[in-house]
C-alpha cells in the first residue's frame, strides 16, 4: 500500500475532555513500531464502556483520547518482528492481550495477560504510550485499541486474525459486547443444561448472556430490565420469562426466589451497577447458586451479607467472557459464519463515524442495542 512506512493522516472521533461531545478531527497515526500492526478500521460498535469512560469514570489523565474498542478491520502494515500477520488480512483488535507466554496465558483458568496494557493503567483505561497525535498533542488510545479512528496501531499480542469471508461490519461486535456476555454464561458461569438462569440488564452484553445461557441448554432464562421494550428482543435470543423490577414492590431477589422455588442456579449482572450486582447474587439459590459480575464499573465497593456466601453461593467476575482473545475470537467468528451464534440481531442502527455523538445519545437513552459506525 502507498501508506506503508509513512505517517497516516485520517479521521477520528476525539474526546478532548470528559462530559463533552466527541469531535471529528484529522489525526496523525504513526508507523507501527516493533511487534505492532497498523490496522485500517472498517467498522466499529459503540459500547457502554466508551460511555462509562466519557461520563462516569472521567479519569483526569484519560483525556484527550480516541474511544472505541469494538472494531474490525484490515491489516495495512506491520512493524519489525511481526510474522503472524500480513497486509490485507482481516483482523479484530483486542482490548485484552494474549502473549501466549506468561503464567496467565499458559493457564486455562484465566484470560488475563501479564503483558497487557491494563497492568499499568487500568484506571486511566489507556496505555501510557500512543501512536496518535492531533494538533501537536498526544492523544491516548482507549483500551489500547481506539476504533473510532480510520486507522489504529495495536501490538500483535492484542490482535485476532479472522476468517477472510467474515463481514467486518457485523463481526466487529465480537471485539467486546457479544463475547463478553456469551462467554460470561458459557465460560465463567458454566451454565448447565436444564438449569434456571437470570440475566440482569438487556443491553448487548445482557442479550449475549441470554444467548449464552440458551446455547448452554438452560431450560428457563429470566430476563430482568427496567425497560420492557427490550423483552421482545430478549425472546429472540432465548429468554423465557421477563421481569421489570418497577412492577413489583418487593426486592427483585425475592420476586425471583418466589418464581423459582428458592432462587436461580445462575445469575449474570450485565449492567455495571453495584446494587444490581448484590440483587443478582441474592437471587441465586443457596447451596450452589453462581452469580457472575459482567458489567464494567470501578467506582464503588460492592457488598453483601456474609451469610449469602456462607450459605454456598459463589460470586465471580468475568472479563471479556473469559475468552483468550487471539484464540477465542476467531472461533466465535466461525460460530457466527456457521450460524451457531447470532450477531445481526444485535444491530439496531448503522451510521457513519460523523454521527458518533448521535449513537452515544441513543445508547444513553436506551434506544438502541448496538449501533455500528462505518469508517470507510
RODO-2510 file (C-alpha; in nm, 4 decimals, decimal comma):
residues 376
     n   res          X          Y          Z
     1     x     0,0000     0,0000     0,0000
     2     x     0,1139     0,3565    -0,0695
     3     x     0,0834     0,4389     0,3011
     4     x     0,3331     0,1768     0,4215
     5     x     0,6197     0,3317     0,6168
     6     x     0,4536     0,6728     0,6345
     7     x     0,2565     0,8610     0,8971
     8     x    -0,1116     0,8468     0,8010
     9     x    -0,3493     1,1386     0,8390
    10     x    -0,7080     1,0244     0,8876
    11     x    -1,0417     1,0993     1,0539
    12     x    -1,1055     1,0096     1,4163
    13     x    -1,3586     1,0999     1,6838
    14     x    -1,1578     1,2640     1,9630
    15     x    -1,2802     1,3024     2,3207
    16     x    -1,0884     1,6130     2,4282
    17     x    -1,2411     1,6084     2,7752
    18     x    -1,4987     1,4267     2,9859
    19     x    -1,8712     1,5006     2,9557
    20     x    -1,8282     1,6749     2,6209
    21     x    -1,9309     1,5656     2,2677
    22     x    -1,6677     1,3915     2,0596
    23     x    -1,5082     1,5994     1,7825
    24     x    -1,4269     1,4657     1,4356
    25     x    -1,0638     1,5609     1,3820
    26     x    -0,7794     1,4843     1,1469
    27     x    -0,5218     1,2916     1,3479
    28     x    -0,1769     1,1569     1,2658
    29     x    -0,1235     0,7831     1,3068
    30     x     0,2412     0,6832     1,3366
    31     x     0,4008     0,3865     1,1611
    32     x     0,3856     0,0581     1,3548
    33     x     0,6835     0,0073     1,5835
    34     x     0,8389    -0,3305     1,6666
    35     x     0,5776    -0,6049     1,7123
    36     x     0,2948    -0,3678     1,6166
    37     x     0,0291    -0,3735     1,3461
    38     x    -0,1367    -0,0760     1,1806
    39     x    -0,4997    -0,1535     1,1020
    40     x    -0,7460     0,0194     0,8712
    41     x    -1,0683     0,0102     1,0745
    42     x    -1,3724    -0,0654     0,8599
    43     x    -1,6463    -0,0688     1,1242
    44     x    -1,6903    -0,0370     1,4997
    45     x    -1,9646    -0,0882     1,7519
    46     x    -2,0405     0,1710     2,0184
    47     x    -2,0195     0,0059     2,3611
    48     x    -2,1331     0,1236     2,7020
    49     x    -1,7723     0,1105     2,8255
    50     x    -1,6948     0,4004     2,5889
    51     x    -1,9717     0,5968     2,7605
    52     x    -1,8516     0,4867     3,1039
    53     x    -1,5119     0,6494     3,0459
    54     x    -1,6650     0,9645     2,9000
    55     x    -1,9454     1,0217     3,1517
    56     x    -1,8746     0,8139     3,4651
    57     x    -1,5081     0,7197     3,5071
    58     x    -1,3819     1,0560     3,3767
    59     x    -1,0251     0,9967     3,4956
    60     x    -0,8343     1,3236     3,4747
    61     x    -0,5403     1,1578     3,2975
    62     x    -0,7636     0,9731     3,0499
    63     x    -0,8076     1,2593     2,8007
    64     x    -0,7704     1,3523     2,5202
    65     x    -0,8475     1,0067     2,3864
    66     x    -0,9914     0,8307     2,0846
    67     x    -1,2595     0,5977     2,2191
    68     x    -1,3888     0,2777     2,0594
    69     x    -1,2809    -0,0800     2,1282
    70     x    -1,5276    -0,2981     1,9366
    71     x    -1,3915    -0,2788     1,5832
    72     x    -1,2813    -0,4846     1,2878
    73     x    -1,0518    -0,4001     1,0009
    74     x    -0,7750    -0,4910     0,7608
    75     x    -0,4005    -0,5019     0,8257
    76     x    -0,2435    -0,2016     0,6489
    77     x     0,1175    -0,2636     0,7503
    78     x     0,3254    -0,4393     1,0144
    79     x     0,6262    -0,3356     1,2179
    80     x     0,9559    -0,5179     1,2653
    81     x     0,9258    -0,8592     1,4250
    82     x     0,5697    -0,9291     1,3111
    83     x     0,5446    -1,2607     1,1262
    84     x     0,1947    -1,3794     1,2194
    85     x     0,0090    -1,1097     1,0222
    86     x     0,0276    -0,9895     0,6626
    87     x    -0,1138    -0,6740     0,4994
    88     x    -0,4636    -0,7319     0,3666
    89     x    -0,5708    -0,9817     0,6319
    90     x    -0,8942    -0,9292     0,8244
    91     x    -0,8490    -0,8772     1,1968
    92     x    -1,0223    -0,7743     1,5178
    93     x    -0,8170    -0,5615     1,7623
    94     x    -0,8425    -0,6807     2,1229
    95     x    -0,8532    -0,4829     2,4461
    96     x    -0,7258    -0,7905     2,6318
    97     x    -0,3876    -0,9249     2,5252
    98     x    -0,2722    -1,2833     2,4808
    99     x     0,1070    -1,3052     2,4707
   100     x     0,0947    -1,6843     2,4960
   101     x     0,3972    -1,6936     2,7253
   102     x     0,3097    -1,5532     3,0689
   103     x     0,1723    -1,7609     3,3568
   104     x    -0,1811    -1,6384     3,2895
   105     x    -0,1692    -1,7185     2,9168
   106     x    -0,0246    -2,0611     2,9980
   107     x    -0,3145    -2,1367     3,2336
   108     x    -0,6613    -2,2459     3,1163
   109     x    -0,8069    -2,0816     3,4284
   110     x    -0,7973    -1,7211     3,3029
   111     x    -0,7744    -1,4905     3,0035
   112     x    -0,5655    -1,2302     3,1846
   113     x    -0,2206    -1,1497     3,0414
   114     x     0,0783    -1,0091     3,2273
   115     x     0,1893    -0,8132     2,9191
   116     x    -0,1417    -0,6360     2,8665
   117     x    -0,1605    -0,2552     2,8877
   118     x    -0,4088    -0,2687     3,1782
   119     x    -0,1471    -0,3937     3,4242
   120     x    -0,0089    -0,0406     3,4466
   121     x    -0,3020     0,1903     3,3761
   122     x    -0,6403     0,0210     3,4141
   123     x    -0,7808     0,3261     3,5934
   124     x    -0,6895     0,5615     3,3058
   125     x    -0,8280     0,2973     3,0632
   126     x    -0,5495     0,3668     2,8116
   127     x    -0,1838     0,2677     2,7866
   128     x     0,0676     0,5459     2,8506
   129     x     0,2231     0,5046     2,5046
   130     x     0,0253     0,6063     2,1959
   131     x     0,0744     0,6284     1,8206
   132     x    -0,1781     0,9143     1,7841
   133     x    -0,1255     1,2882     1,7705
   134     x    -0,3662     1,5703     1,6904
   135     x    -0,2900     1,9419     1,6663
   136     x     0,0552     1,8739     1,8055
   137     x    -0,0826     1,6983     2,1126
   138     x    -0,0569     1,3353     2,2200
   139     x    -0,3939     1,1566     2,2038
   140     x    -0,4466     0,8379     2,4045
   141     x    -0,5620     0,5042     2,2611
   142     x    -0,8638     0,3821     2,4586
   143     x    -0,8145     0,0282     2,5924
   144     x    -0,5147     0,0084     2,3601
   145     x    -0,7409    -0,0058     2,0535
   146     x    -0,9195     0,3223     1,9629
   147     x    -1,1560     0,2009     1,6933
   148     x    -1,3242     0,5407     1,6488
   149     x    -1,0345     0,6148     1,4135
   150     x    -0,9938     0,5166     1,0494
   151     x    -0,6508     0,3762     1,1366
   152     x    -0,5059     0,2459     1,4606
   153     x    -0,1859     0,0771     1,5784
   154     x    -0,2034    -0,2249     1,8087
   155     x     0,0540    -0,4664     1,9497
   156     x     0,0377    -0,8045     1,7766
   157     x    -0,0421    -0,9782     2,1085
   158     x    -0,3748    -0,7891     2,1028
   159     x    -0,4956    -0,8720     1,7512
   160     x    -0,7031    -1,1697     1,6339
   161     x    -0,6822    -1,2897     1,2740
   162     x    -1,0261    -1,3904     1,1458
   163     x    -1,1880    -1,5712     0,8542
   164     x    -1,1390    -1,3741     0,5298
   165     x    -1,5069    -1,4261     0,4422
   166     x    -1,6331    -1,2592     0,7623
   167     x    -1,8354    -0,9366     0,7178
   168     x    -1,6381    -0,6795     0,9160
   169     x    -1,9379    -0,4533     0,9747
   170     x    -2,1025    -0,7333     1,1746
   171     x    -1,8267    -0,9384     1,3362
   172     x    -1,6856    -0,6187     1,4894
   173     x    -1,9332    -0,6838     1,7732
   174     x    -1,7153    -0,9771     1,8776
   175     x    -1,4449    -0,7305     1,9804
   176     x    -1,6310    -0,6720     2,3068
   177     x    -2,0029    -0,6961     2,3828
   178     x    -2,1106    -1,0277     2,2370
   179     x    -1,8051    -1,2234     2,3503
   180     x    -1,8318    -1,0608     2,6939
   181     x    -2,1910    -1,1660     2,7556
   182     x    -2,1898    -1,5007     2,5762
   183     x    -1,8646    -1,6095     2,7376
   184     x    -1,9761    -1,4996     3,0854
   185     x    -2,2549    -1,7578     3,0616
   186     x    -2,0653    -2,0346     2,8845
   187     x    -1,7079    -1,9949     3,0114
   188     x    -1,7363    -1,8226     3,3503
   189     x    -2,0713    -1,9261     3,4953
   190     x    -2,0548    -2,2578     3,3091
   191     x    -2,4325    -2,2681     3,2753
   192     x    -2,5600    -2,6260     3,2808
   193     x    -2,8280    -2,7958     3,0678
   194     x    -3,1691    -2,7855     3,2322
   195     x    -3,0754    -2,5012     3,4680
   196     x    -3,2596    -2,1827     3,5550
   197     x    -3,0828    -1,8517     3,4847
   198     x    -3,1469    -1,4818     3,5382
   199     x    -2,9833    -1,2078     3,3319
   200     x    -2,9908    -0,8542     3,4714
   201     x    -2,9690    -0,5833     3,2041
   202     x    -3,0665    -0,6338     2,8415
   203     x    -2,8156    -0,4274     2,6503
   204     x    -2,5939    -0,6050     2,4007
   205     x    -2,3908    -0,7743     2,6758
   206     x    -2,7032    -0,8935     2,8566
   207     x    -2,8670    -1,0212     2,5404
   208     x    -2,5458    -1,2051     2,4558
   209     x    -2,5562    -1,3584     2,8038
   210     x    -2,9138    -1,4715     2,7344
   211     x    -2,7881    -1,6258     2,4091
   212     x    -2,5086    -1,7980     2,6011
   213     x    -2,7484    -1,9424     2,8572
   214     x    -2,9691    -2,0697     2,5759
   215     x    -2,6707    -2,2183     2,3927
   216     x    -2,5644    -2,3979     2,7109
   217     x    -2,9074    -2,5622     2,7393
   218     x    -3,0726    -2,3650     3,0196
   219     x    -3,4413    -2,4545     3,0370
   220     x    -3,5539    -2,1258     3,1900
   221     x    -3,3946    -1,7859     3,1284
   222     x    -3,5406    -1,4905     3,3157
   223     x    -3,4653    -1,1528     3,1565
   224     x    -3,4638    -0,8602     3,4014
   225     x    -3,4706    -0,4976     3,2884
   226     x    -3,6364    -0,1681     3,3754
   227     x    -3,7200    -0,1145     3,0063
   228     x    -3,9936    -0,3572     2,8974
   229     x    -3,9372    -0,2586     2,5337
   230     x    -3,6317    -0,4871     2,5412
   231     x    -3,8254    -0,8019     2,6282
   232     x    -3,9249    -0,8873     2,2713
   233     x    -3,5613    -0,8695     2,1639
   234     x    -3,4615    -1,0902     2,4585
   235     x    -3,7104    -1,3513     2,3408
   236     x    -3,5228    -1,3691     2,0080
   237     x    -3,2085    -1,4741     2,1964
   238     x    -3,3822    -1,7370     2,4084
   239     x    -3,5338    -1,5676     2,7148
   240     x    -3,8402    -1,7471     2,8542
   241     x    -3,9564    -1,5117     3,1328
   242     x    -3,9489    -1,1341     3,1716
   243     x    -3,9404    -0,9223     3,4855
   244     x    -3,9469    -0,5450     3,5258
   245     x    -3,8459    -0,4629     3,8869
   246     x    -4,0630    -0,1486     3,8703
   247     x    -4,3699    -0,3734     3,8501
   248     x    -4,3018    -0,5136     4,1975
   249     x    -4,2997    -0,3622     4,5463
   250     x    -4,0680    -0,6229     4,6964
   251     x    -3,6968    -0,6631     4,6175
   252     x    -3,6216    -0,8287     4,2854
   253     x    -3,4314    -1,1071     4,4627
   254     x    -3,7498    -1,2041     4,6467
   255     x    -3,9506    -1,1882     4,3250
   256     x    -3,7126    -1,4274     4,1530
   257     x    -3,6945    -1,6537     4,4571
   258     x    -4,0718    -1,6969     4,4510
   259     x    -4,0698    -1,7584     4,0762
   260     x    -3,8043    -2,0303     4,1014
   261     x    -3,8692    -2,2122     4,4304
   262     x    -3,5820    -2,0516     4,6166
   263     x    -3,3630    -1,8858     4,3565
   264     x    -3,1930    -1,9329     4,0211
   265     x    -2,8984    -2,1624     3,9531
   266     x    -2,7074    -1,8922     3,7672
   267     x    -2,7375    -1,5136     3,7538
   268     x    -2,5434    -1,2660     3,5404
   269     x    -2,5216    -0,8945     3,6155
   270     x    -2,4740    -0,7089     3,2867
   271     x    -2,5359    -0,3504     3,3976
   272     x    -2,2264    -0,2395     3,5874
   273     x    -2,4172    -0,1280     3,8979
   274     x    -2,3100    -0,2486     4,2416
   275     x    -2,6665    -0,2522     4,3721
   276     x    -2,7765    -0,4741     4,0861
   277     x    -2,4735    -0,6964     4,1486
   278     x    -2,5975    -0,7575     4,5024
   279     x    -2,9500    -0,8281     4,3796
   280     x    -2,8154    -1,0747     4,1255
   281     x    -2,6206    -1,2645     4,3914
   282     x    -2,9113    -1,2728     4,6327
   283     x    -3,1396    -1,4017     4,3564
   284     x    -2,9340    -1,7208     4,3428
   285     x    -3,0314    -2,0444     4,5130
   286     x    -2,8425    -2,1145     4,8328
   287     x    -2,6258    -2,4244     4,8214
   288     x    -2,4975    -2,3926     4,4669
   289     x    -2,6131    -2,0712     4,3004
   290     x    -2,3473    -1,8929     4,0942
   291     x    -2,3594    -1,5197     4,0217
   292     x    -2,1263    -1,3525     3,7724
   293     x    -2,0318    -0,9821     3,7593
   294     x    -2,0137    -0,8855     3,3931
   295     x    -2,0995    -0,5145     3,3703
   296     x    -1,7939    -0,2876     3,3871
   297     x    -1,7558    -0,0407     3,6741
   298     x    -1,4810     0,0606     3,9158
   299     x    -1,6398     0,3464     4,1071
   300     x    -1,7891     0,1903     4,4219
   301     x    -1,7431    -0,1036     4,6559
   302     x    -1,9753    -0,3993     4,6153
   303     x    -2,1241    -0,5573     4,9287
   304     x    -2,3475    -0,8300     5,0625
   305     x    -2,4098    -1,0020     5,3944
   306     x    -2,1572    -1,2822     5,4642
   307     x    -2,4371    -1,5366     5,5095
   308     x    -2,5167    -1,5055     5,1386
   309     x    -2,1802    -1,6659     5,0598
   310     x    -2,1542    -1,8843     5,3686
   311     x    -2,4794    -2,0460     5,2530
   312     x    -2,2996    -2,1791     4,9471
   313     x    -2,3443    -1,9182     4,6765
   314     x    -2,0475    -1,8332     4,4537
   315     x    -1,9689    -1,4772     4,3396
   316     x    -1,7422    -1,4463     4,0357
   317     x    -1,6269    -1,1875     3,7868
   318     x    -1,5836    -1,2168     3,4119
   319     x    -1,3682    -1,0071     3,1787
   320     x    -1,4319    -1,0419     2,8043
   321     x    -1,6362    -1,3521     2,8801
   322     x    -1,3283    -1,5472     2,9825
   323     x    -1,2177    -1,5746     2,6192
   324     x    -0,8458    -1,5735     2,5441
   325     x    -0,8755    -1,3191     2,2641
   326     x    -0,6434    -1,4458     1,9925
   327     x    -0,7829    -1,7993     2,0320
   328     x    -1,1449    -1,7332     2,1190
   329     x    -1,2468    -1,4515     1,8838
   330     x    -1,1675    -1,6422     1,5596
   331     x    -1,3744    -1,9342     1,6955
   332     x    -1,6666    -1,7021     1,7668
   333     x    -1,6384    -1,5590     1,4141
   334     x    -1,6570    -1,9138     1,2787
   335     x    -1,9553    -1,9873     1,5037
   336     x    -2,1319    -1,6861     1,3526
   337     x    -2,0487    -1,7932     0,9977
   338     x    -2,1783    -2,1423     1,0853
   339     x    -2,4993    -1,9807     1,2210
   340     x    -2,4352    -2,1081     1,5726
   341     x    -2,4410    -1,7607     1,7291
   342     x    -2,6416    -1,4542     1,6327
   343     x    -2,4859    -1,1157     1,5571
   344     x    -2,7069    -0,9314     1,3080
   345     x    -2,9929    -0,9289     1,5580
   346     x    -2,7922    -0,7068     1,7951
   347     x    -2,7537    -0,4273     1,5400
   348     x    -3,0351    -0,1723     1,5604
   349     x    -2,8638     0,1221     1,3888
   350     x    -2,5896     0,1837     1,1321
   351     x    -2,4297     0,5265     1,0957
   352     x    -2,1166     0,6965     0,9595
   353     x    -1,8403     0,7935     1,2024
   354     x    -1,9539     1,1561     1,1752
   355     x    -2,2750     1,0563     1,3598
   356     x    -2,0893     0,9147     1,6602
   357     x    -2,2483     1,1615     1,9021
   358     x    -2,5949     1,0586     1,7830
   359     x    -2,5039     0,6957     1,8504
   360     x    -2,3890     0,7878     2,2018
   361     x    -2,7196     0,9673     2,2676
   362     x    -2,9134     0,6621     2,1506
   363     x    -2,7272     0,4417     2,3970
   364     x    -2,7561     0,6924     2,6832
   365     x    -3,1329     0,6908     2,6444
   366     x    -3,1696     0,3145     2,5960
   367     x    -3,2914     0,3497     2,2369
   368     x    -3,0514     0,1051     2,0743
   369     x    -2,8913    -0,2307     2,1349
   370     x    -2,5855    -0,1776     1,9179
   371     x    -2,5031     0,0949     1,6721
   372     x    -2,2350     0,0115     1,4183
   373     x    -2,0332     0,3008     1,2801
   374     x    -1,8842     0,2812     0,9313
   375     x    -1,5354     0,4299     0,8955
   376     x    -1,4970     0,3810     0,5212
***
